[in-house]
């Protein structure tokens, strides 16, 4: 293998470099955040019993996890929810659920 095969081609003037691409990505991320959009949002259906576990790469021990019930059955359980956050996971503790009560959740921090 020749040494020349390891060389990267020079970017053309109209092609963004890696640094420019990162700047474009960061600008879009900040714009999305400014508009109220975050990547740490998802849906969960409570499992039967008293605990449900959610996994997400943005969760950590100091996360604040907020819930929004998506049905009347979920709203009835909303006041009994408390969360134990962990690294990339959170345990939702709740009163006895029939299973399938749907919530949307968002994690901050």
Secondary structure, DSSP 8 states (H G I E B T S, - for coil): --GGGGS-----TTS--HHHHHHHHHHHHHHHHHTT--S-EEEEE--SEEEEEEE-TT--TT-EEEEEE-SHHHHHHHTT-EEEEETTEEEEEEEEE-S--EEEEEEE-
